[in-house]
Amino acid sequence: MKLLRYALDDTVHIGILNGGEILRLGLGDMTELMAGDAAFAETGLLDDLAEARVLPPLQPSKILAIGRNYAEHARELDNEVPAEPLVFAVMPSAVIGAGAVIEWESELTQQVDWEGELAVIIGKTARRVSQADALDYVFGYTIANDVSARDLQTRDKQWTRAKGLDTFCPLGPVVVTADEIPDPQNLRIVTAVDGVEKQNGSTADMIFSVSFLIAHLSRAFTLNPGDIILTGTPSGVGKAMNPPEFLGVGSVVSIKIEGIGKLTNSCRVL
């Protein structure tokens, strides 16, 4: 099932996407679907996708991200391949939806990079779960662009600003429920900038699998319904190009993950 969060006439809805039509559900918050006793029903109303304003799939309470989770990506930036997950947090205020604009101030950063990633959405409270049971806690999957200000990353010596600026976490456009992706370690990720392919990788190449990450993170943090895990990016980021390439005015980033769809955002420099 492909779930979409969208607005019509300033009213927010959740619906099931089927081609160009959206079957409207009787709720406006994705987390309501995650509650076992959630009462919702199809309204019988069909909305036209072309008339809807697509919103971020949800507004997470926290976003946990994994750095260097693909060996080739670590090597392309001359970093060591990590022995255990490199965990950092992304500000929830960074979230935007498909079609929204990634923007930044030129005085703040001039090295804005793309990172196409599989995003995991937690569906029920997880604390100290085993790897064997970890996927049972997944509600669904979506696409993320872990936009990164490389100069801030270097200057700050940590990643809070570099990864967490407003608009730096595009998500969407849909949530594909976990039952439709039984194996999250078999998905192709392709990122293009202005129509030119930059990244082409597979989640099969993750160092730490989705199930391992959920188990690992749940030992440190309680994972709540609606929390998001960004699972890392394959090789092919702009900083690793020769010469380096970065996003600029009017750049368009499109990330495709098979079985989910395509997330596209343009860029604006303030």
C-alpha positions in Angstrom: 0.0 0.0 0.0 1.3 3.5 -0.9 0.2 6.1 1.6 0.2 9.8 0.8 -0.1 12.8 3.1 -1.5 15.7 1.1 -3.5 18.9 1.4 -6.6 20.1 -0.4 -8.0 23.6 0.3 -5.7 23.8 3.4 -7.1 20.6 4.9 -4.6 17.7 5.4 -5.6 14.2 4.5 -4.0 10.7 4.4 -4.9 8.6 1.4 -4.0 5.5 -0.5 -2.3 6.4 -3.8 -3.3 4.4 -6.9 -2.0 5.9 -10.1 -3.3 9.4 -10.4 -6.1 8.9 -7.8 -6.0 9.1 -4.0 -8.5 7.1 -2.0 -9.1 9.4 1.0 -9.0 7.9 4.5 -10.8 9.4 7.4 -7.8 10.8 9.2 -5.1 13.4 8.7 -2.1 12.0 10.6 0.0 9.0 9.5 0.7 8.0 13.1 -3.0 7.3 13.6 -2.5 4.4 11.2 0.2 3.0 13.4 -1.9 2.6 16.5 -3.3 -1.0 16.7 -6.7 0.3 17.7 -6.8 3.1 15.2 -10.3 3.5 13.9 -10.3 4.7 10.3 -12.3 3.9 7.2 -12.2 4.7 3.6 -14.4 7.7 3.0 -15.4 6.6 -0.5 -13.9 9.9 -1.8 -11.4 9.9 -4.6 -9.1 12.9 -4.9 -7.1 13.8 -8.0 -3.3 13.7 -7.4 -2.8 16.6 -9.8 -5.0 18.8 -7.6 -3.3 17.8 -4.3 -0.4 19.5 -2.6 1.9 16.6 -1.5 3.2 17.0 2.0 6.0 15.3 4.0 4.7 11.8 4.8 4.8 12.7 8.5 6.4 15.0 11.0 8.7 12.8 13.0 9.5 13.4 16.7 13.1 12.4 15.9 15.3 11.5 13.0 18.3 9.2 13.6 20.7 8.9 10.7 23.6 6.6 9.9 26.9 7.9 8.4 29.2 5.9 6.1 26.9 2.9 5.9 28.2 2.0 2.5 31.8 1.0 2.3 32.4 2.6 -1.1 30.9 5.9 0.1 33.3 5.9 3.1 36.2 5.2 0.9 35.3 7.9 -1.7 35.6 10.5 1.1 38.8 9.0 2.4 37.2 7.8 5.6 37.6 4.6 7.4 34.8 2.0 7.1 33.1 2.1 10.5 33.3 -0.9 12.8 29.9 0.0 14.3 27.1 2.4 13.2 28.0 6.1 13.1 24.9 7.6 14.5 23.8 11.3 14.4 20.5 13.2 14.7 18.8 15.4 12.1 16.5 18.2 13.2 12.8 17.4 12.6 12.5 21.1 11.4 14.7 20.1 8.4 11.8 18.0 6.9 10.2 19.1 3.7 8.1 17.1 1.2 8.4 16.2 -2.5 8.3 19.2 -4.7 9.3 21.6 -2.0 12.4 23.7 -2.3 15.8 23.0 -0.7 17.2 26.4 0.3 20.2 27.9 2.1 22.0 31.1 2.6 25.2 31.6 0.5 26.9 33.3 3.4 26.3 30.2 5.5 27.3 27.4 3.1 28.6 27.1 -0.5 29.1 23.3 -0.6 25.7 21.7 -0.5 25.7 18.1 -1.5 23.1 15.3 -2.2 22.7 12.0 -0.5 19.9 9.6 -1.6 18.8 7.3 1.1 16.3 4.7 2.2 14.3 6.0 5.2 12.7 3.6 7.6 9.6 4.6 9.5 9.1 3.0 12.9 5.5 1.8 13.5 5.4 0.8 17.2 7.5 1.4 20.3 10.8 -0.3 20.2 13.2 -0.7 23.1 16.0 -3.2 23.3 14.5 -5.3 20.4 16.4 -8.2 18.9 17.7 -8.1 15.3 15.5 -11.2 14.6 12.4 -9.2 15.6 13.5 -5.8 14.4 11.6 -5.6 11.1 8.3 -6.3 13.0 8.6 -2.7 14.3 8.7 -1.1 10.8 5.6 0.6 9.6 7.0 1.4 6.1 9.6 3.0 4.0 10.1 6.2 2.1 12.8 8.1 0.3 15.1 10.7 1.9 17.7 13.2 0.7 20.2 13.7 3.5 21.3 17.1 2.2 24.7 18.0 3.5 26.6 21.3 3.8 30.2 19.9 3.4 31.9 23.1 4.4 30.0 23.3 7.7 30.7 19.6 8.2 34.4 20.3 8.0 34.3 23.6 9.9 32.1 22.5 12.8 33.8 19.1 13.3 30.4 17.6 13.9 27.3 17.4 11.8 24.4 19.2 13.6 24.3 22.2 11.3 25.6 20.5 8.2 22.8 18.0 8.2 20.1 19.8 10.0 19.5 23.2 8.3 15.9 24.0 7.5 14.8 22.2 4.3 17.8 19.8 4.4 15.7 16.6 4.9 13.3 16.1 2.0 11.1 13.0 2.5 8.5 11.2 0.4 6.6 11.3 -1.7 4.8 8.2 -0.3 5.2 5.7 2.5 5.2 2.1 1.2 4.0 -0.2 3.9 6.4 -2.8 5.2 4.3 -5.7 3.8 5.2 -4.6 0.3 8.9 -4.6 1.0 9.7 -7.8 2.8 13.4 -7.4 2.1 14.7 -3.9 2.5 18.2 -5.1 1.6 17.4 -5.6 -2.0 16.4 -2.1 -3.3 18.1 0.0 -6.0 18.8 3.6 -5.2 19.5 6.1 -8.0 20.2 9.8 -7.6 20.2 12.3 -10.5 21.1 15.9 -10.4 19.7 18.0 -13.3 18.9 14.7 -15.1 22.5 13.4 -14.8 22.9 10.2 -12.8 25.2 10.6 -9.8 24.5 7.7 -7.5 23.5 4.1 -8.4 23.7 1.7 -5.5 21.8 -1.1 -3.7 20.7 -1.4 -0.1 22.3 -4.9 -0.4 25.6 -3.0 0.0 24.8 -1.6 3.4 27.4 -2.4 6.0 24.7 -2.5 8.7 21.3 -3.8 7.7 18.0 -2.2 8.5 17.3 -4.9 11.1 20.7 -4.5 12.7 20.3 -0.7 12.9 16.8 -0.9 14.5 18.2 -3.4 17.2 21.3 -1.3 17.7 19.5 2.1 18.0 16.8 0.6 20.3 19.5 -0.2 22.8 20.3 3.5 23.2 17.0 5.2 22.4 13.3 4.3 22.7 12.0 4.3 19.1 8.5 5.7 18.9 5.9 5.4 16.2 6.7 7.9 13.5 10.4 8.0 14.2 12.6 7.9 11.2 15.9 6.2 10.5 18.0 7.4 7.6 20.1 4.4 6.6 23.1 6.0 4.8 23.9 6.8 1.2 25.8 4.9 -1.6 28.9 6.3 -3.3 28.5 9.1 -5.8 28.2 12.3 -3.7 29.3 15.6 -5.1 32.2 16.1 -2.7 33.9 13.0 -4.1 33.8 14.2 -7.7 36.9 15.4 -9.4 36.6 18.3 -9.3 33.9 18.4 -6.5 30.4 19.2 -7.6 27.8 20.9 -5.4 24.1 22.0 -5.7 23.3 25.6 -6.7 20.6 27.9 -7.9 18.0 25.9 -9.8 19.6 22.5 -9.3 17.0 19.7 -9.3 17.7 16.5 -7.3 15.7 13.3 -8.1 16.1 10.1 -6.0 14.5 6.9 -7.1 14.2 3.8 -5.0 12.6 0.8 -6.6 9.3 -0.2 -5.1 8.8 3.2 -3.5 8.9 5.9 -6.2 10.8 9.1 -6.9 11.5 12.1 -4.7 12.3 15.4 -6.5 13.2 18.8 -5.1 14.7 21.9 -6.6 17.2 24.3 -5.0 17.3 28.0 -4.2 20.1 30.0 -2.7 19.1 32.9 -0.5 
